[in-house]
Amino acid sequence: AHARNVRWGELRALGELVRLMRQLDAGADRGALVTARVLRGAAGLSKKQFDELALQLSRAGRIVLHRHDFASSLSVVERDELVTDGEGQYFVGMALRTGQVQ
C-alpha cells in the first residue's frame, strides 16, 4: 500500500538498504541489529536521505527500528548518528523483520 506513494528510485534505494543490511551482518535475516551509523556509512547517503528510507522501510513493515530510550543523554554529535523521525524519537539501528519473504 505504501509503495504507490514512493517513486521508483526510492523503491530501488529501499531494496539496496535491505541488501546492505544483509551484506554487513550475516545474521540480518535472523533479526540481527545493524546500527544506523554503520549502515548509513555503507550506504553513502546523507542523514536526511537515510533517515527517510529507514522510516519508509519501517512503515512498510520490512524492518524494525530499535529506539534509544534516553537520547537526551547523548551529545548532539552522538544523536546525529541515530535515525530520527523528527518528532523526538531516535533509533540506534534496525533489524529485518523475521519470518517473512523479502
C-alpha positions in Angstrom: 0.0 0.0 0.0 2.9 2.4 0.8 4.6 1.6 -2.5 2.3 3.7 -4.6 3.4 6.8 -2.7 7.1 6.1 -3.3 8.9 6.9 -6.5 10.7 4.1 -8.4 14.1 5.4 -7.5 13.2 5.3 -3.8 11.9 1.7 -4.2 15.3 0.7 -5.6 17.0 2.6 -2.7 14.8 0.8 -0.2 15.9 -2.6 -1.7 19.5 -1.6 -1.7 19.3 -0.7 2.0 17.9 -4.1 2.8 20.7 -5.7 0.7 23.3 -3.7 2.5 22.0 -4.9 5.9 22.4 -8.5 4.7 25.9 -7.8 3.4 27.0 -6.1 6.6 25.7 -8.7 9.0 25.3 -12.4 8.1 22.7 -12.6 10.9 20.5 -9.9 9.4 17.9 -12.5 8.1 17.6 -13.8 11.7 16.9 -10.3 13.1 20.4 -9.1 13.9 20.6 -5.4 14.7 22.5 -3.3 12.2 23.5 0.1 13.7 22.4 3.3 11.9 25.9 4.6 11.9 27.4 1.6 10.2 24.6 1.2 7.7 24.5 4.9 6.8 28.2 4.9 6.2 28.0 1.9 3.9 25.0 3.4 2.1 26.8 6.7 1.4 23.6 8.6 1.9 23.0 11.9 3.6 21.5 11.7 7.1 18.2 13.1 5.8 18.0 10.6 2.9 19.0 7.7 5.1 16.5 8.6 7.8 13.7 8.9 5.3 14.5 5.5 3.8 14.7 3.8 7.2 11.4 5.3 8.3 9.8 4.2 5.0 11.1 0.6 5.5 9.7 0.6 9.0 6.3 1.9 7.9 6.2 -0.8 5.2 6.9 -3.5 7.8 10.2 -4.5 6.3 12.4 -3.5 9.3 12.0 -2.9 13.0 13.7 0.3 14.3 15.3 0.0 17.7 14.6 3.1 19.8 17.1 4.8 22.0 15.4 5.1 25.4 17.3 8.1 26.6 18.6 10.1 23.6 18.6 13.3 25.6 21.6 11.9 27.5 23.7 11.9 24.2 25.7 14.7 22.7 24.4 16.4 19.5 27.1 14.6 17.6 26.1 11.2 19.0 22.4 11.9 18.3 23.2 12.8 14.7 24.5 9.3 14.2 21.0 7.9 15.0 17.9 7.8 12.8 15.2 10.3 13.9 11.6 10.7 13.0 11.8 14.5 13.5 9.3 14.2 16.4 11.8 13.5 19.2 12.3 9.7 18.7 15.8 8.4 18.0 16.7 4.9 16.8 20.1 3.3 17.2 19.6 0.8 14.4 17.4 -1.6 12.6 16.7 -5.2 12.1 14.9 -7.0 9.3 11.5 -8.4 10.3 11.9 -12.1 10.6 9.5 -14.8 9.3 8.6 -13.1 6.0 9.9 -13.4 2.5 11.7 -10.2 1.4 
